[in-house]
Amino acid sequence: MDPSKRPQYASNDKKGNGDNSSVMNGHLEGSVKRPVSATSQPPCAESGSQRPSSAVVESWREERTRSVEDNEMSLPSLAAAYTTILRGLGEDTQRQGLLKTPWRAATAMQFFTKGYQEKIVDVLNDAIFDEDHDEMVIVKDIDMFSMCEHHLVPIFGKVHIGYLPNKRVLGLSKLARIVEIYSRRLQVQERLTKQIAVAITEALHPTGVGVVIEATHMCMVMRGVQKMNSKTVTSTMLGVFREDPKTRDEFLTLIRS
């Protein structure tokens, strides 16, 4: 890709939010051999908030909000709602092609949002391992599908995750599972990026975490400005990924390669 056309990696946080949460930001002094700046964020930092907001951290700890039993109980009302929508669009809900559409759509929507049925702690269970490894771990190009909470249309793209272990590593497939849990909900990309980073930080207490998402929003493609080739890029950098430009640059270079 021509470097001049490469998308810029933008922060998903507002500057100066004044968040002084006591949640660990992923940096543990002296745990690795990499240089870490103790000064304020460098001007070139392409990162999210240094400390995850308390609201996001609380969402990581929340219990599941929907169960399989809830799905069964709510399916008839969801299907009835879709019937109302079809009628409101001027359709004949009794014609052959639409007879089962409300039930199909209701079942599909429950699948699209199945992340509400899962908890991170259940997914990670026995997949955290003690390992004396202090070099960067990256899993990139994780396919992601989500639903825009503003228009209920798809968001899809790639997630790139990197972290610097602090004596513990996570089974690689679990990084993709974390993405799946948070993406299979009604989302905005900025929040999704931070939720993934905070979940990894809380689970592993690594020296640093970086998450970058590149996604296409159908609410920008099918409606509104209708820009077919637009992509949204968000990032969250925690710990040494935020504090040390060399570590951050290494991560961004590797996910672009």
N, C-alpha and C positions, 0 to 999 in steps of 0.2 A: 504494500500500500504506500502511495505517495505520502511522505510525512506531513506535507502541507494540508492533506485532506483528512488526516487522522483526527477522530473526535477528541475533544479535550475532556479530561477526566475532572469532573466538577464535584464539588462538595455537596452533600445532601443536607447540610446543616446551616442555619443562619449564624453569622458571626456574632460573637459577643452575646451569647444567650445567657451568660451569667450563671450557668448551671454548675453548682458546687457539690454535686452528688458525691457521696463517699464511696461509690461503687468502684472497684478496682478497674483501672484503665488498661490493664494487661502488661504494664511495665514493672518488672521486679528488679531492683538494683543489683547489679553484679551477677546476674544469672547466666549471661552469655558473654562471648568475647567481642561482640560488636560494639563500636563506639556509639554512645547515646548522649545526645545533647540534653543538658538539664535546663536550657534556656527556653524562652517562649517559642511558639510555633514559627518556623521560618516563613518568610513571605511567599515562597514558592509552593508551600504545602498544598497538596491536592487531596484534602482529607475531610472527614466528618468531625464531629465533636470529639475532643480528647476524652471526655468522660461521658459515657452513655447517660442519657437523661433518665430520671427516676421512673417516668411513665413507661419508657421502653423496657427498662429492666423489670418493672412490675409485670408487664405483659409476658415476659419470658417465664415468670414464675406462676402465671395463672394456670388454673386447672383447665382441662378441656371444657369447652362451652357447649358441645353437642355430642350426643352419643348415638349409637346405632338405633337404639330404641326411639330417640328423638326423631330420627329420620323417618322411621315407620309411622310415627304418630303425626308428623307434620306433612307427609307426602300428599294426603288428600287436600289439605288446605292450599298447599303450593300449586297443585294441579288446578284447583278451582280458580286460583289467582291468574294462572296462565290462560285459562278459558276466558276470564274477564278481559285480559289483555287482547286476546285474539278478536273478541267481539268489539272491543274498543277500536281496533284497527280496521273494522269493517268486514271481517272475515266471517264466513259461515262455518261455525265449529262442528257442524254435522256433516260436512262433506267428507268424502272418504279419506283424503290425504291428511285431514286434521283431527280425525276421530280420536287418535291416541296421542296426538302431539302434546297436550297439556301434561300427561303423565310422563312422556319421554323427556320433555323440557324440565319438569320438576326433578326427575331422577338425575338428569345431566347436571343441573345446578347444584344438587347435593354433592355430586362427584367433584365438580369444579371447586367446591369450597370444603373439601374433606379435611383440610388442615385444621379446621375447628374441632375435629374429633380426636386429634393427637396431641400429645405432650412431648416436649423435647426429652424430658427425663426418661420416658418410656423407650424412646428411640435409641438413646445413647447406652442405656443399661450397662452391659459388660464390654463396651467397645472403647474404653479409655485405658491406655496401657502405660506403665512406667517404662520410660526409654530415655537413655542418656544421649539425646540428640539435640543439638543446638543450632542446626541449619534450617533454612526456610523450607516449609512444606507448602506446595501449591497444587491445587486442583482447579483447572480452568475449563472453560467451555461447557459448564454444566447447563443443560437445557432447562429453561424455566418457563412455566405457563402460569398466568395469574389472571385476575379479573379486576378491571378498573372499578373502584368503589363509587366513582362519580357517574359512570354511564353503563356499568354492567356489561362491558365489552372486553374482549381479551387483551392482555399484555403478554408478549412472548419475547424471549431473547436468551442471552447467555449470562451466567454468573461465574465470576472468577474469585477464588478464595485463596488467601495465603495466610500462614501464621508461623510464628517463631516459637517453637516449643520451649517449655520450661520444665524439663524432666518428664513430661507426659505428652503422649500423642493420641490422636483420635483415629479410629478405623476410617479409611478414606471414603468408603461408601456412606458413612454417617454424615459427612459434609453435604453430600447430595440430598440425603434425607432431611437435613435441617432446611435446606433450600425448599424442598418439596412441602414441608409442613407450613412454612410461612408464606410461600407463594400461592398455595391452594386455599387462599382466603380472599376476601375483598380487600384490595390493597391500593396504596400509592407507592411508587417505586422508591421514593426517598425513605419511607418508613421500612419497607421491606429490606433495603440495604442495611440499615442500622440494626434491625432485629436479628439478622443473620450474624452480624459481627458481634453483637452483645451476647447472643446465645453461645457462640464459640468461646468468647472471653469468660463467661460465667462457668462454662463446663470445664475448661482446661486451665484457666489462669495462665495463659501463655505470656511471653514477653511482649508480643504484639500481634495484631490481627489486621488484615486488609481485605476489604470486599469491594469489588467493582461489578456493577450490573450494566449491560448494554441491552436495551430493549426497544421494541416497536410497540406503540400504543395504537390500537385500532380506533380509539376515539379521535386520534389525529389523522388517521388514514381514511376511514369510512365517512367521517362527518367533520364538521367544523372547518378547519383550514385545509383538510384533505391533502396532506403532504405525504406522498407515497413512500419516499425514501428517508424520511426523518427517523432518527434514533435518539433516544434519551440515555445519557450515561451518568450514573451516580456512583459515588464512592463513600466509604466510611473507613477511616484509618484510626486505629487505636494503639496506644502504647508506643513501642519503638517505631512502628510504621508511620506514626505521626511525628514523633520527636526527632528521628534521625533521617535526614534527606537521602542518605546513601541507601539505607534499607528500603525506604519507600520507592526510590528510583529502581532498585534491583527488582522489586516486585512488579512495578509497572512495565519494566522492560521485558521481564519473563512472560507476562501474560499477553504481551503484544507479539511475541516471537512465534 
